[in-house]
Amino acid sequence: MADATAGPEEITIGPARPTEAEALSALALRSKAHWGYPPDWLREWASLLTLSPADLEAREVFVARRGLEPVGFYSLEFARSASLEHLWVDPRLLRRGVGRLLLEHAAGRTAERGYDRLMIDSDPHAEAFYRRLGAVRVGWIDASVRGTPRRIPRLALDVRGSAI
């Protein structure tokens, strides 16, 4: 498992491998659970946080690794706009620069594909992270869970020529 002292200088980012699907799904679930959501909510979200080997082959997914161990990942989707579909960091490595490295990489990939901005439907607990790195709130999305009203911020990150 990852050492909690890992810094960004020890992290490499590369394409996801289909064999990492189970490990990345577990990482996403651990990361979401870190925020103290009720177990029934986590069960409700499990399918959204689960990636298959086929997902990793079909989507643009990049993994932050410390050595061979995945410690974070992101997924992009490109259509009319560029969307950050996932960005998860192992909870033991939060606030160690891994998330920033992943978002910088995602912003670069988005700009390389010719998009001006990256859209992010953020967990409320992650909004401050994205905003510190330059994202701005452009709206809200209904995200009610099991009859409990809930909304999440929709953010946009300008990726044109500026490092975040």
JOLIN-V160824 format. One record per backbone hydrogen bond with DSSP energy under -0.5 kcal/mol. NH is the residue of the N-H (numbers start at 1). CO is the residue of the C=O. E is the energy in kcal/mol with one decimal. If there is no record, write none. Layout:
NH & CO & E
NH & CO & E
//
This chain:
6 & 3 & -2.0
8 & 96 & -0.6
10 & 7 & -1.8
11 & 8 & -1.4
12 & 65 & -2.4
14 & 63 & -2.0
16 & 61 & -2.6
20 & 17 & -2.8
21 & 18 & -1.5
24 & 20 & -2.8
25 & 21 & -2.3
26 & 22 & -2.3
27 & 23 & -2.1
28 & 24 & -2.4
29 & 25 & -2.3
30 & 26 & -2.5
31 & 27 & -2.6
32 & 28 & -2.6
33 & 29 & -2.5
34 & 30 & -1.4
35 & 32 & -1.3
36 & 33 & -2.3
37 & 32 & -0.5
41 & 38 & -0.8
42 & 38 & -2.1
43 & 39 & -2.2
44 & 40 & -1.7
45 & 41 & -2.1
46 & 42 & -1.0
48 & 45 & -0.8
49 & 45 & -1.5
50 & 46 & -0.6
50 & 47 & -0.5
51 & 49 & -0.5
56 & 52 & -1.9
57 & 53 & -1.3
58 & 54 & -2.2
59 & 55 & -2.3
60 & 76 & -1.0
61 & 59 & -1.0
62 & 74 & -2.1
63 & 14 & -3.4
64 & 72 & -2.8
65 & 12 & -3.2
65 & 63 & -0.5
66 & 69 & -2.5
67 & 10 & -0.5
67 & 65 & -0.7
69 & 66 & -1.7
71 & 64 & -3.3
72 & 64 & -1.1
73 & 88 & -2.2
74 & 62 & -2.3
75 & 86 & -2.0
76 & 60 & -2.6
77 & 83 & -2.3
79 & 77 & -0.5
79 & 81 & -2.0
82 & 117 & -0.7
83 & 77 & -2.8
84 & 119 & -2.9
85 & 75 & -2.6
85 & 83 & -0.9
86 & 75 & -1.3
88 & 73 & -2.6
90 & 71 & -2.9
93 & 90 & -2.7
94 & 91 & -1.2
96 & 93 & -1.1
98 & 93 & -0.5
101 & 97 & -2.2
102 & 98 & -2.4
103 & 99 & -2.7
104 & 100 & -2.8
105 & 101 & -2.3
106 & 102 & -2.7
107 & 103 & -2.7
108 & 104 & -2.2
109 & 105 & -2.5
110 & 106 & -2.3
111 & 107 & -2.4
112 & 108 & -2.5
113 & 109 & -1.4
114 & 111 & -1.9
115 & 110 & -1.9
118 & 157 & -2.6
119 & 82 & -3.2
119 & 117 & -0.5
120 & 155 & -2.7
121 & 84 & -0.6
122 & 120 & -0.9
122 & 153 & -2.3
126 & 123 & -1.7
127 & 123 & -0.8
127 & 124 & -0.6
130 & 126 & -2.0
131 & 127 & -2.7
132 & 128 & -2.4
133 & 129 & -1.1
134 & 131 & -1.7
135 & 130 & -2.3
136 & 156 & -2.4
138 & 154 & -2.9
139 & 154 & -1.2
141 & 152 & -2.5
143 & 150 & -3.2
145 & 148 & -2.0
148 & 145 & -2.5
149 & 147 & -0.7
152 & 141 & -2.6
154 & 139 & -2.6
155 & 120 & -3.5
155 & 153 & -0.5
156 & 136 & -2.2
157 & 118 & -2.3
158 & 156 & -0.5
159 & 116 & -2.9
160 & 116 & -0.8
161 & 159 & -0.8
//
